Amino acid sequence: VVTFDRDAQVVSQLTGDLESVKTEINTITAKADTNMVAGLMKGKEMLDQSSADDQYLVLLSDGIPICWME
C-alpha cells in the first residue's frame, strides 16, 4: 500500500497478510495535494522488486492529479 500527497509513502510492504494490510489502510488520512505520478512510480518499484507471478497495481484517488518533478 502506497499513499501519495506531495510525495509517495509506503504504508505497507507487499504481503499476503490481509489483516495487517487492512490495519495499515485504516491509519491513512487525507492530506493536501495529489502527486499521482509519485504514487504510481513507488507502486511500480515495489512490484518490480517482487517475484510474485500475479502482480496488480490498483490506483485510488480523488481524480485531481497534481504533479511535481524535482
All heavy atoms as TSV, in Angstrom:
chain	resi	resn	atom	element	x	y	z
A	1	VAL	N	N	0.858	-1.172	0.000
A	1	VAL	CA	C	0.000	0.000	0.000
A	1	VAL	C	C	0.901	1.231	0.000
A	1	VAL	O	O	1.803	1.361	0.819
A	1	VAL	CB	C	-0.933	0.018	1.231
A	1	VAL	CG1	C	-1.753	1.293	1.267
A	1	VAL	CG2	C	-1.830	-1.204	1.253
A	2	VAL	N	N	0.635	2.106	-0.946
A	2	VAL	CA	C	1.388	3.353	-1.074
A	2	VAL	C	C	0.392	4.507	-1.023
A	2	VAL	O	O	-0.635	4.474	-1.695
A	2	VAL	CB	C	2.154	3.406	-2.423
A	2	VAL	CG1	C	2.819	4.752	-2.630
A	2	VAL	CG2	C	3.161	2.275	-2.511
A	3	THR	N	N	0.674	5.507	-0.219
A	3	THR	CA	C	-0.132	6.722	-0.236
A	3	THR	C	C	0.669	7.804	-0.939
A	3	THR	O	O	1.888	7.704	-1.081
A	3	THR	CB	C	-0.502	7.190	1.186
A	3	THR	OG1	O	0.691	7.493	1.913
A	3	THR	CG2	C	-1.314	6.133	1.918
A	4	PHE	N	N	-0.022	8.822	-1.393
A	4	PHE	CA	C	0.693	9.910	-2.048
A	4	PHE	C	C	-0.034	11.219	-1.807
A	4	PHE	O	O	-1.245	11.303	-1.844
A	4	PHE	CB	C	0.877	9.645	-3.553
A	4	PHE	CG	C	-0.380	9.235	-4.277
A	4	PHE	CD1	C	-1.154	10.178	-4.916
A	4	PHE	CD2	C	-0.775	7.918	-4.318
A	4	PHE	CE1	C	-2.315	9.808	-5.604
A	4	PHE	CE2	C	-1.917	7.528	-4.995
A	4	PHE	CZ	C	-2.697	8.484	-5.640
A	5	ASP	N	N	0.752	12.218	-1.478
A	5	ASP	CA	C	0.300	13.599	-1.415
A	5	ASP	C	C	1.327	14.357	-2.238
A	5	ASP	O	O	1.410	14.136	-3.434
A	5	ASP	CB	C	0.135	14.096	0.036
A	5	ASP	CG	C	1.270	13.647	0.949
A	5	ASP	OD1	O	2.437	13.718	0.542
A	5	ASP	OD2	O	0.981	13.233	2.083
A	6	ARG	N	N	2.169	15.158	-1.634
A	6	ARG	CA	C	3.257	15.770	-2.406
A	6	ARG	C	C	4.311	14.719	-2.777
A	6	ARG	O	O	4.948	14.786	-3.815
A	6	ARG	CB	C	3.884	16.926	-1.631
A	6	ARG	CG	C	4.883	17.691	-2.455
A	6	ARG	CD	C	5.378	18.953	-1.755
A	6	ARG	NE	N	6.308	19.648	-2.602
A	6	ARG	CZ	C	5.994	20.584	-3.477
A	6	ARG	NH1	N	4.743	20.951	-3.612
A	6	ARG	NH2	N	6.904	21.156	-4.214
A	7	ASP	N	N	4.488	13.721	-1.923
A	7	ASP	CA	C	5.421	12.624	-2.126
A	7	ASP	C	C	4.688	11.301	-1.906
A	7	ASP	O	O	3.590	11.279	-1.367
A	7	ASP	CB	C	6.597	12.720	-1.143
A	7	ASP	CG	C	7.377	14.014	-1.303
A	7	ASP	OD1	O	7.862	14.264	-2.415
A	7	ASP	OD2	O	7.488	14.765	-0.317
A	8	ALA	N	N	5.334	10.205	-2.271
A	8	ALA	CA	C	4.756	8.875	-2.043
A	8	ALA	C	C	5.354	8.273	-0.779
A	8	ALA	O	O	6.540	8.451	-0.504
A	8	ALA	CB	C	5.043	7.973	-3.234
A	9	GLN	N	N	4.517	7.578	-0.017
A	9	GLN	CA	C	4.955	6.916	1.205
A	9	GLN	C	C	4.457	5.474	1.184
A	9	GLN	O	O	3.292	5.225	0.873
A	9	GLN	CB	C	4.376	7.594	2.464
A	9	GLN	CG	C	4.684	9.074	2.607
A	9	GLN	CD	C	3.730	9.965	1.826
A	9	GLN	OE1	O	2.573	9.662	1.653
A	9	GLN	NE2	N	4.247	11.080	1.339
A	10	VAL	N	N	5.333	4.528	1.539
A	10	VAL	CA	C	4.935	3.127	1.642
A	10	VAL	C	C	4.286	2.935	3.006
A	10	VAL	O	O	4.901	3.170	4.039
A	10	VAL	CB	C	6.140	2.177	1.482
A	10	VAL	CG1	C	5.728	0.731	1.700
A	10	VAL	CG2	C	6.768	2.351	0.111
A	11	VAL	N	N	3.018	2.538	3.008
A	11	VAL	CA	C	2.273	2.293	4.244
A	11	VAL	C	C	2.397	0.828	4.639
A	11	VAL	O	O	2.469	0.497	5.809
A	11	VAL	CB	C	0.786	2.683	4.064
A	11	VAL	CG1	C	-0.038	2.315	5.268
A	11	VAL	CG2	C	0.672	4.170	3.765
A	12	SER	N	N	2.426	-0.058	3.651
A	12	SER	CA	C	2.546	-1.493	3.905
A	12	SER	C	C	3.315	-2.130	2.761
A	12	SER	O	O	3.009	-1.884	1.600
A	12	SER	CB	C	1.151	-2.120	4.022
A	12	SER	OG	O	1.248	-3.515	4.161
A	13	GLN	N	N	4.292	-2.922	3.108
A	13	GLN	CA	C	5.034	-3.662	2.087
A	13	GLN	C	C	4.139	-4.740	1.490
A	13	GLN	O	O	3.087	-5.077	2.044
A	13	GLN	CB	C	6.282	-4.303	2.703
A	13	GLN	CG	C	7.312	-3.311	3.189
A	13	GLN	CD	C	7.948	-2.517	2.057
A	13	GLN	OE1	O	8.074	-2.982	0.920
A	13	GLN	NE2	N	8.365	-1.296	2.352
A	14	LEU	N	N	4.537	-5.300	0.369
A	14	LEU	CA	C	3.789	-6.387	-0.247
A	14	LEU	C	C	3.758	-7.574	0.713
A	14	LEU	O	O	4.798	-7.978	1.233
A	14	LEU	CB	C	4.433	-6.798	-1.568
A	14	LEU	CG	C	4.465	-5.722	-2.653
A	14	LEU	CD1	C	5.258	-6.214	-3.849
A	14	LEU	CD2	C	3.060	-5.341	-3.064
A	15	THR	N	N	2.575	-8.096	0.967
A	15	THR	CA	C	2.419	-9.203	1.898
A	15	THR	C	C	1.135	-9.958	1.596
A	15	THR	O	O	0.220	-9.406	0.979
A	15	THR	CB	C	2.388	-8.695	3.359
A	15	THR	OG1	O	2.208	-9.799	4.234
A	15	THR	CG2	C	1.268	-7.693	3.586
A	16	GLY	N	N	1.067	-11.168	2.052
A	16	GLY	CA	C	-0.152	-11.955	1.943
A	16	GLY	C	C	-1.006	-11.847	3.193
A	16	GLY	O	O	-2.072	-12.447	3.279
A	17	ASP	N	N	-0.545	-11.071	4.167
A	17	ASP	CA	C	-1.255	-10.903	5.430
A	17	ASP	C	C	-2.311	-9.811	5.290
A	17	ASP	O	O	-2.059	-8.641	5.556
A	17	ASP	CB	C	-0.259	-10.565	6.537
A	17	ASP	CG	C	-0.896	-10.453	7.906
A	17	ASP	OD1	O	-2.138	-10.539	8.014
A	17	ASP	OD2	O	-0.138	-10.282	8.880
A	18	LEU	N	N	-3.492	-10.207	4.859
A	18	LEU	CA	C	-4.561	-9.260	4.576
A	18	LEU	C	C	-4.976	-8.449	5.797
A	18	LEU	O	O	-5.265	-7.260	5.689
A	18	LEU	CB	C	-5.772	-9.996	3.997
A	18	LEU	CG	C	-6.934	-9.137	3.522
A	18	LEU	CD1	C	-6.476	-8.130	2.475
A	18	LEU	CD2	C	-8.049	-10.007	2.980
A	19	GLU	N	N	-4.979	-9.057	6.967
A	19	GLU	CA	C	-5.382	-8.336	8.180
A	19	GLU	C	C	-4.419	-7.199	8.513
A	19	GLU	O	O	-4.842	-6.116	8.898
A	19	GLU	CB	C	-5.523	-9.297	9.368
A	19	GLU	CG	C	-6.713	-10.220	9.252
A	19	GLU	CD	C	-8.036	-9.492	9.012
A	19	GLU	OE1	O	-8.316	-8.500	9.726
A	19	GLU	OE2	O	-8.774	-9.904	8.099
A	20	SER	N	N	-3.113	-7.424	8.339
A	20	SER	CA	C	-2.158	-6.343	8.616
A	20	SER	C	C	-2.305	-5.220	7.595
A	20	SER	O	O	-2.170	-4.042	7.937
A	20	SER	CB	C	-0.721	-6.861	8.644
A	20	SER	OG	O	-0.265	-7.201	7.355
A	21	VAL	N	N	-2.610	-5.569	6.351
A	21	VAL	CA	C	-2.829	-4.552	5.321
A	21	VAL	C	C	-4.066	-3.721	5.663
A	21	VAL	O	O	-4.042	-2.493	5.580
A	21	VAL	CB	C	-2.955	-5.194	3.922
A	21	VAL	CG1	C	-3.358	-4.157	2.883
A	21	VAL	CG2	C	-1.652	-5.865	3.516
A	22	LYS	N	N	-5.148	-4.379	6.073
A	22	LYS	CA	C	-6.361	-3.654	6.460
A	22	LYS	C	C	-6.079	-2.705	7.623
A	22	LYS	O	O	-6.557	-1.565	7.637
A	22	LYS	CB	C	-7.467	-4.630	6.859
A	22	LYS	CG	C	-8.094	-5.359	5.710
A	22	LYS	CD	C	-9.178	-6.303	6.239
A	22	LYS	CE	C	-9.808	-7.126	5.170
A	22	LYS	NZ	N	-10.830	-8.046	5.726
A	23	THR	N	N	-5.306	-3.162	8.585
A	23	THR	CA	C	-4.949	-2.314	9.727
A	23	THR	C	C	-4.192	-1.081	9.265
A	23	THR	O	O	-4.477	0.037	9.700
A	23	THR	CB	C	-4.105	-3.112	10.742
A	23	THR	OG1	O	-4.882	-4.211	11.215
A	23	THR	CG2	C	-3.670	-2.243	11.893
A	24	GLU	N	N	-3.237	-1.258	8.363
A	24	GLU	CA	C	-2.458	-0.127	7.854
A	24	GLU	C	C	-3.338	0.815	7.038
A	24	GLU	O	O	-3.200	2.043	7.139
A	24	GLU	CB	C	-1.270	-0.616	7.024
A	24	GLU	CG	C	-0.230	-1.372	7.819
A	24	GLU	CD	C	0.390	-0.556	8.933
A	24	GLU	OE1	O	0.500	0.678	8.829
A	24	GLU	OE2	O	0.791	-1.173	9.938
A	25	ILE	N	N	-4.243	0.284	6.238
A	25	ILE	CA	C	-5.139	1.126	5.441
A	25	ILE	C	C	-5.985	2.005	6.348
A	25	ILE	O	O	-6.229	3.178	6.049
A	25	ILE	CB	C	-6.017	0.263	4.511
A	25	ILE	CG1	C	-5.160	-0.299	3.370
A	25	ILE	CG2	C	-7.195	1.067	3.954
A	25	ILE	CD1	C	-5.862	-1.325	2.512
A	26	ASN	N	N	-6.405	1.464	7.475
A	26	ASN	CA	C	-7.234	2.234	8.406
A	26	ASN	C	C	-6.497	3.385	9.079
A	26	ASN	O	O	-7.122	4.235	9.704
A	26	ASN	CB	C	-7.854	1.316	9.455
A	26	ASN	CG	C	-8.970	0.485	8.881
A	26	ASN	OD1	O	-9.665	0.911	7.960
A	26	ASN	ND2	N	-9.152	-0.715	9.398
A	27	THR	N	N	-5.165	3.440	8.933
A	27	THR	CA	C	-4.392	4.553	9.508
A	27	THR	C	C	-4.225	5.710	8.529
A	27	THR	O	O	-3.743	6.772	8.901
A	27	THR	CB	C	-2.988	4.087	9.952
A	27	THR	OG1	O	-2.206	3.757	8.793
A	27	THR	CG2	C	-3.061	2.896	10.891
A	28	ILE	N	N	-4.620	5.517	7.282
A	28	ILE	CA	C	-4.418	6.542	6.257
A	28	ILE	C	C	-5.367	7.716	6.480
A	28	ILE	O	O	-6.554	7.528	6.719
A	28	ILE	CB	C	-4.636	5.955	4.842
A	28	ILE	CG1	C	-3.612	4.852	4.567
A	28	ILE	CG2	C	-4.555	7.052	3.780
A	28	ILE	CD1	C	-3.880	4.068	3.296
A	29	THR	N	N	-4.813	8.927	6.402
A	29	THR	CA	C	-5.625	10.136	6.498
A	29	THR	C	C	-5.388	10.991	5.260
A	29	THR	O	O	-4.313	10.956	4.664
A	29	THR	CB	C	-5.271	10.950	7.760
A	29	THR	OG1	O	-3.877	11.273	7.723
A	29	THR	CG2	C	-5.569	10.168	9.030
A	30	ALA	N	N	-6.403	11.733	4.890
A	30	ALA	CA	C	-6.292	12.609	3.719
A	30	ALA	C	C	-5.396	13.795	4.026
A	30	ALA	O	O	-5.430	14.344	5.123
A	30	ALA	CB	C	-7.672	13.088	3.302
A	31	LYS	N	N	-4.601	14.171	3.048
A	31	LYS	CA	C	-3.730	15.337	3.152
A	31	LYS	C	C	-3.895	16.145	1.869
A	31	LYS	O	O	-4.552	15.721	0.938
A	31	LYS	CB	C	-2.272	14.909	3.321
A	31	LYS	CG	C	-2.024	14.126	4.592
A	31	LYS	CD	C	-0.587	13.689	4.677
A	31	LYS	CE	C	-0.389	12.835	5.911
A	31	LYS	NZ	N	0.912	12.189	5.927
A	32	ALA	N	N	-3.271	17.277	1.817
A	32	ALA	CA	C	-3.351	18.128	0.630
A	32	ALA	C	C	-2.495	17.559	-0.500
A	32	ALA	O	O	-1.568	16.799	-0.272
A	32	ALA	CB	C	-2.890	19.535	0.978
A	33	ASP	N	N	-2.834	17.936	-1.706
A	33	ASP	CA	C	-2.073	17.619	-2.912
A	33	ASP	C	C	-2.284	16.171	-3.354
A	33	ASP	O	O	-2.684	15.313	-2.577
A	33	ASP	CB	C	-0.588	17.905	-2.745
A	33	ASP	CG	C	-0.320	19.359	-2.379
A	33	ASP	OD1	O	-1.075	20.231	-2.855
A	33	ASP	OD2	O	0.623	19.627	-1.605
A	34	THR	N	N	-2.027	15.933	-4.632
A	34	THR	CA	C	-2.208	14.600	-5.217
A	34	THR	C	C	-1.133	14.364	-6.266
A	34	THR	O	O	-1.349	14.597	-7.444
A	34	THR	CB	C	-3.605	14.466	-5.875
A	34	THR	OG1	O	-4.601	14.851	-4.940
A	34	THR	CG2	C	-3.862	13.032	-6.313
A	35	ASN	N	N	0.031	13.907	-5.827
A	35	ASN	CA	C	1.110	13.602	-6.754
A	35	ASN	C	C	0.948	12.144	-7.199
A	35	ASN	O	O	1.632	11.240	-6.729
A	35	ASN	CB	C	2.468	13.826	-6.093
A	35	ASN	CG	C	3.612	13.725	-7.079
A	35	ASN	OD1	O	3.433	13.277	-8.199
A	35	ASN	ND2	N	4.774	14.135	-6.654
A	36	MET	N	N	-0.001	11.943	-8.112
A	36	MET	CA	C	-0.341	10.608	-8.588
A	36	MET	C	C	0.868	9.910	-9.221
A	36	MET	O	O	1.043	8.701	-9.051
A	36	MET	CB	C	-1.484	10.712	-9.598
A	36	MET	CG	C	-2.213	9.427	-9.844
A	36	MET	SD	S	-3.594	9.622	-11.003
A	36	MET	CE	C	-4.654	10.746	-10.135
A	37	VAL	N	N	1.688	10.647	-9.923
A	37	VAL	CA	C	2.864	10.062	-10.578
A	37	VAL	C	C	3.796	9.447	-9.541
A	37	VAL	O	O	4.283	8.332	-9.725
A	37	VAL	CB	C	3.599	11.117	-11.437
A	37	VAL	CG1	C	4.925	10.580	-11.940
A	37	VAL	CG2	C	2.729	11.544	-12.600
A	38	ALA	N	N	4.023	10.124	-8.428
A	38	ALA	CA	C	4.899	9.584	-7.384
A	38	ALA	C	C	4.321	8.293	-6.823
A	38	ALA	O	O	5.053	7.327	-6.579
A	38	ALA	CB	C	5.093	10.606	-6.268
A	39	GLY	N	N	3.014	8.252	-6.615
A	39	GLY	CA	C	2.373	7.044	-6.114
A	39	GLY	C	C	2.494	5.885	-7.077
A	39	GLY	O	O	2.804	4.757	-6.691
A	40	LEU	N	N	2.253	6.147	-8.346
A	40	LEU	CA	C	2.372	5.099	-9.360
A	40	LEU	C	C	3.809	4.592	-9.497
A	40	LEU	O	O	4.047	3.385	-9.608
A	40	LEU	CB	C	1.872	5.615	-10.714
A	40	LEU	CG	C	0.369	5.809	-10.832
A	40	LEU	CD1	C	0.032	6.572	-12.111
A	40	LEU	CD2	C	-0.351	4.471	-10.793
A	41	MET	N	N	4.764	5.502	-9.469
A	41	MET	CA	C	6.168	5.108	-9.585
A	41	MET	C	C	6.600	4.259	-8.391
A	41	MET	O	O	7.313	3.261	-8.552
A	41	MET	CB	C	7.053	6.339	-9.745
A	41	MET	CG	C	6.882	7.020	-11.093
A	41	MET	SD	S	7.785	8.570	-11.273
A	41	MET	CE	C	9.465	8.035	-11.087
A	42	LYS	N	N	6.182	4.638	-7.169
A	42	LYS	CA	C	6.543	3.872	-5.977
A	42	LYS	C	C	5.897	2.489	-6.028
A	42	LYS	O	O	6.519	1.484	-5.708
A	42	LYS	CB	C	6.125	4.617	-4.718
A	42	LYS	CG	C	6.505	3.918	-3.423
A	42	LYS	CD	C	7.993	3.739	-3.257
A	42	LYS	CE	C	8.658	5.043	-2.890
A	42	LYS	NZ	N	10.094	4.875	-2.583
A	43	GLY	N	N	4.626	2.424	-6.450
A	43	GLY	CA	C	3.960	1.131	-6.580
A	43	GLY	C	C	4.635	0.240	-7.604
A	43	GLY	O	O	4.832	-0.959	-7.376
A	44	LYS	N	N	5.008	0.807	-8.748
A	44	LYS	CA	C	5.709	0.030	-9.778
A	44	LYS	C	C	7.056	-0.459	-9.266
A	44	LYS	O	O	7.451	-1.598	-9.518
A	44	LYS	CB	C	5.901	0.845	-11.049
A	44	LYS	CG	C	6.577	0.026	-12.144
A	44	LYS	CD	C	6.768	0.802	-13.399
A	44	LYS	CE	C	7.432	0.026	-14.509
A	44	LYS	NZ	N	8.443	-0.938	-14.173
A	45	GLU	N	N	7.763	0.383	-8.526
A	45	GLU	CA	C	9.050	-0.010	-7.946
A	45	GLU	C	C	8.873	-1.226	-7.028
A	45	GLU	O	O	9.671	-2.161	-7.067
A	45	GLU	CB	C	9.622	1.169	-7.161
A	45	GLU	CG	C	10.909	0.898	-6.432
A	45	GLU	CD	C	11.338	2.099	-5.612
A	45	GLU	OE1	O	11.244	3.236	-6.099
A	45	GLU	OE2	O	11.750	1.881	-4.458
A	46	MET	N	N	7.818	-1.206	-6.212
A	46	MET	CA	C	7.562	-2.332	-5.314
A	46	MET	C	C	7.262	-3.604	-6.119
A	46	MET	O	O	7.764	-4.679	-5.793
A	46	MET	CB	C	6.411	-2.005	-4.367
A	46	MET	CG	C	6.758	-0.922	-3.359
A	46	MET	SD	S	5.345	-0.407	-2.372
A	46	MET	CE	C	5.130	-1.849	-1.317
A	47	LEU	N	N	6.450	-3.489	-7.169
A	47	LEU	CA	C	6.135	-4.655	-7.991
A	47	LEU	C	C	7.367	-5.174	-8.729
A	47	LEU	O	O	7.546	-6.383	-8.871
A	47	LEU	CB	C	5.028	-4.322	-8.987
A	47	LEU	CG	C	3.633	-4.139	-8.395
A	47	LEU	CD1	C	2.654	-3.725	-9.494
A	47	LEU	CD2	C	3.155	-5.389	-7.685
A	48	ASP	N	N	8.213	-4.273	-9.196
A	48	ASP	CA	C	9.432	-4.679	-9.903
A	48	ASP	C	C	10.350	-5.500	-9.003
A	48	ASP	O	O	11.104	-6.342	-9.482
A	48	ASP	CB	C	10.188	-3.463	-10.430
A	48	ASP	CG	C	9.522	-2.815	-11.636
A	48	ASP	OD1	O	8.617	-3.448	-12.227
A	48	ASP	OD2	O	9.886	-1.669	-11.962
A	49	GLN	N	N	10.308	-5.250	-7.700
A	49	GLN	CA	C	11.155	-5.972	-6.746
A	49	GLN	C	C	10.512	-7.281	-6.279
A	49	GLN	O	O	11.139	-8.068	-5.583
A	49	GLN	CB	C	11.461	-5.084	-5.539
A	49	GLN	CG	C	12.285	-3.876	-5.894
A	49	GLN	CD	C	12.426	-2.901	-4.738
A	49	GLN	OE1	O	11.955	-3.131	-3.632
A	49	GLN	NE2	N	13.081	-1.785	-5.001
A	50	SER	N	N	9.278	-7.518	-6.670
A	50	SER	CA	C	8.547	-8.708	-6.245
A	50	SER	C	C	8.775	-9.865	-7.209
A	50	SER	O	O	8.929	-9.663	-8.409
A	50	SER	CB	C	7.050	-8.392	-6.184
A	50	SER	OG	O	6.307	-9.571	-5.974
A	51	SER	N	N	8.760	-11.077	-6.672
A	51	SER	CA	C	8.887	-12.258	-7.516
A	51	SER	C	C	7.538	-12.951	-7.716
A	51	SER	O	O	7.482	-14.045	-8.274
A	51	SER	CB	C	9.886	-13.237	-6.890
A	51	SER	OG	O	9.418	-13.649	-5.614
A	52	ALA	N	N	6.456	-12.319	-7.293
A	52	ALA	CA	C	5.122	-12.908	-7.421
A	52	ALA	C	C	4.754	-13.084	-8.890
A	52	ALA	O	O	5.069	-12.233	-9.726
A	52	ALA	CB	C	4.090	-12.029	-6.724
A	53	ASP	N	N	4.076	-14.173	-9.190
A	53	ASP	CA	C	3.632	-14.423	-10.566
A	53	ASP	C	C	2.521	-13.448	-10.972
A	53	ASP	O	O	2.518	-12.926	-12.076
A	53	ASP	CB	C	3.125	-15.856	-10.722
A	53	ASP	CG	C	4.246	-16.880	-10.612
A	53	ASP	OD1	O	5.401	-16.534	-10.946
A	53	ASP	OD2	O	3.972	-18.003	-10.183
A	54	ASP	N	N	1.558	-13.233	-10.074
A	54	ASP	CA	C	0.452	-12.304	-10.338
A	54	ASP	C	C	0.768	-10.967	-9.685
A	54	ASP	O	O	1.027	-10.903	-8.491
A	54	ASP	CB	C	-0.865	-12.847	-9.769
A	54	ASP	CG	C	-1.307	-14.114	-10.469
A	54	ASP	OD1	O	-1.056	-14.239	-11.681
A	54	ASP	OD2	O	-1.908	-14.971	-9.799
A	55	GLN	N	N	0.748	-9.910	-10.481
A	55	GLN	CA	C	1.040	-8.579	-9.965
A	55	GLN	C	C	-0.013	-7.602	-10.458
A	55	GLN	O	O	-0.303	-7.545	-11.649
A	55	GLN	CB	C	2.432	-8.117	-10.414
A	55	GLN	CG	C	3.541	-8.989	-9.883
A	55	GLN	CD	C	4.910	-8.428	-10.201
A	55	GLN	OE1	O	5.057	-7.358	-10.790
A	55	GLN	NE2	N	5.938	-9.148	-9.818
A	56	TYR	N	N	-0.575	-6.851	-9.532
A	56	TYR	CA	C	-1.608	-5.872	-9.858
A	56	TYR	C	C	-1.288	-4.561	-9.170
A	56	TYR	O	O	-0.833	-4.545	-8.038
A	56	TYR	CB	C	-2.984	-6.353	-9.380
A	56	TYR	CG	C	-3.366	-7.687	-9.930
A	56	TYR	CD1	C	-3.112	-8.851	-9.218
A	56	TYR	CD2	C	-3.971	-7.799	-11.181
A	56	TYR	CE1	C	-3.456	-10.087	-9.725
A	56	TYR	CE2	C	-4.326	-9.037	-11.693
A	56	TYR	CZ	C	-4.057	-10.179	-10.955
A	56	TYR	OH	O	-4.395	-11.403	-11.464
A	57	LEU	N	N	-1.572	-3.465	-9.842
A	57	LEU	CA	C	-1.445	-2.148	-9.260
A	57	LEU	C	C	-2.823	-1.496	-9.353
A	57	LEU	O	O	-3.380	-1.372	-10.444
A	57	LEU	CB	C	-0.401	-1.324	-10.023
A	57	LEU	CG	C	0.037	-0.055	-9.322
A	57	LEU	CD1	C	1.512	0.186	-9.567
A	57	LEU	CD2	C	-0.773	1.117	-9.751
A	58	VAL	N	N	-3.390	-1.136	-8.211
A	58	VAL	CA	C	-4.713	-0.524	-8.157
A	58	VAL	C	C	-4.534	0.908	-7.679
A	58	VAL	O	O	-3.906	1.150	-6.652
A	58	VAL	CB	C	-5.644	-1.296	-7.190
A	58	VAL	CG1	C	-6.995	-0.616	-7.086
A	58	VAL	CG2	C	-5.786	-2.746	-7.646
A	59	LEU	N	N	-5.085	1.850	-8.412
A	59	LEU	CA	C	-4.966	3.266	-8.073
A	59	LEU	C	C	-6.298	3.785	-7.545
A	59	LEU	O	O	-7.329	3.645	-8.205
A	59	LEU	CB	C	-4.559	4.071	-9.310
A	59	LEU	CG	C	-4.516	5.584	-9.138
A	59	LEU	CD1	C	-3.380	5.979	-8.205
A	59	LEU	CD2	C	-4.374	6.266	-10.481
A	60	LEU	N	N	-6.268	4.371	-6.361
A	60	LEU	CA	C	-7.428	5.053	-5.794
A	60	LEU	C	C	-7.035	6.506	-5.576
A	60	LEU	O	O	-6.002	6.791	-4.987
A	60	LEU	CB	C	-7.833	4.427	-4.456
A	60	LEU	CG	C	-8.195	2.950	-4.484
A	60	LEU	CD1	C	-8.455	2.446	-3.068
A	60	LEU	CD2	C	-9.399	2.703	-5.364
A	61	SER	N	N	-7.850	7.429	-6.057
A	61	SER	CA	C	-7.510	8.843	-5.976
A	61	SER	C	C	-8.769	9.688	-5.996
A	61	SER	O	O	-9.849	9.217	-6.354
A	61	SER	CB	C	-6.621	9.211	-7.174
A	61	SER	OG	O	-6.407	10.595	-7.235
A	62	ASP	N	N	-8.603	10.964	-5.646
A	62	ASP	CA	C	-9.715	11.904	-5.774
A	62	ASP	C	C	-9.883	12.341	-7.226
A	62	ASP	O	O	-10.810	13.068	-7.558
A	62	ASP	CB	C	-9.517	13.111	-4.864
A	62	ASP	CG	C	-8.273	13.924	-5.204
A	62	ASP	OD1	O	-7.598	13.625	-6.202
A	62	ASP	OD2	O	-7.963	14.855	-4.453
A	63	GLY	N	N	-8.986	11.894	-8.084
A	63	GLY	CA	C	-9.108	12.169	-9.507
A	63	GLY	C	C	-8.562	13.502	-9.958
A	63	GLY	O	O	-8.728	13.894	-11.099
A	64	ILE	N	N	-7.896	14.217	-9.083
A	64	ILE	CA	C	-7.336	15.523	-9.453
A	64	ILE	C	C	-5.810	15.443	-9.318
A	64	ILE	O	O	-5.252	15.775	-8.287
A	64	ILE	CB	C	-7.900	16.649	-8.560
A	64	ILE	CG1	C	-9.419	16.641	-8.612
A	64	ILE	CG2	C	-7.341	18.002	-8.983
A	64	ILE	CD1	C	-10.080	17.554	-7.602
A	65	PRO	N	N	-5.112	14.935	-10.357
A	65	PRO	CA	C	-3.664	14.780	-10.249
A	65	PRO	C	C	-2.937	16.124	-10.311
A	65	PRO	O	O	-3.258	16.981	-11.120
A	65	PRO	CB	C	-3.308	13.908	-11.448
A	65	PRO	CG	C	-4.394	14.182	-12.436
A	65	PRO	CD	C	-5.644	14.485	-11.639
A	66	ILE	N	N	-2.009	16.273	-9.426
A	66	ILE	CA	C	-1.103	17.426	-9.406
A	66	ILE	C	C	0.298	16.822	-9.346
A	66	ILE	O	O	0.564	15.991	-8.491
A	66	ILE	CB	C	-1.351	18.323	-8.181
A	66	ILE	CG1	C	-2.798	18.839	-8.214
A	66	ILE	CG2	C	-0.367	19.484	-8.148
A	66	ILE	CD1	C	-3.222	19.532	-6.937
A	67	CYS	N	N	1.172	17.209	-10.239
A	67	CYS	CA	C	2.463	16.543	-10.337
A	67	CYS	C	C	3.625	17.496	-10.057
A	67	CYS	O	O	3.619	18.625	-10.506
A	67	CYS	CB	C	2.619	15.961	-11.737
A	67	CYS	SG	S	4.126	15.052	-11.977
A	68	TRP	N	N	4.603	17.003	-9.294
A	68	TRP	CA	C	5.853	17.729	-9.070
A	68	TRP	C	C	6.976	16.897	-9.631
A	68	TRP	O	O	7.040	15.712	-9.386
A	68	TRP	CB	C	6.133	17.920	-7.580
A	68	TRP	CG	C	5.253	18.896	-6.939
A	68	TRP	CD1	C	5.475	20.231	-6.792
A	68	TRP	CD2	C	3.982	18.651	-6.331
A	68	TRP	NE1	N	4.424	20.821	-6.141
A	68	TRP	CE2	C	3.493	19.875	-5.844
A	68	TRP	CE3	C	3.202	17.523	-6.163
A	68	TRP	CZ2	C	2.290	19.986	-5.190
A	68	TRP	CZ3	C	1.994	17.628	-5.521
A	68	TRP	CH2	C	1.552	18.857	-5.052
A	69	MET	N	N	7.828	17.489	-10.357
A	69	MET	CA	C	9.010	16.814	-10.863
A	69	MET	C	C	10.221	17.593	-10.363
A	69	MET	O	O	10.474	18.696	-10.818
A	69	MET	CB	C	9.010	16.750	-12.389
A	69	MET	CG	C	7.787	16.044	-12.981
A	69	MET	SD	S	7.516	14.399	-12.362
A	69	MET	CE	C	8.611	13.470	-13.393
A	70	GLU	N	N	10.891	17.020	-9.370
A	70	GLU	CA	C	12.077	17.696	-8.793
A	70	GLU	C	C	13.322	16.898	-9.039
A	70	GLU	O	O	13.305	15.722	-9.149
A	70	GLU	CB	C	11.863	17.896	-7.288
A	70	GLU	CG	C	10.728	18.830	-7.009
A	70	GLU	CD	C	10.484	19.021	-5.516
A	70	GLU	OE1	O	11.294	18.561	-4.706
A	70	GLU	OE2	O	9.478	19.625	-5.173
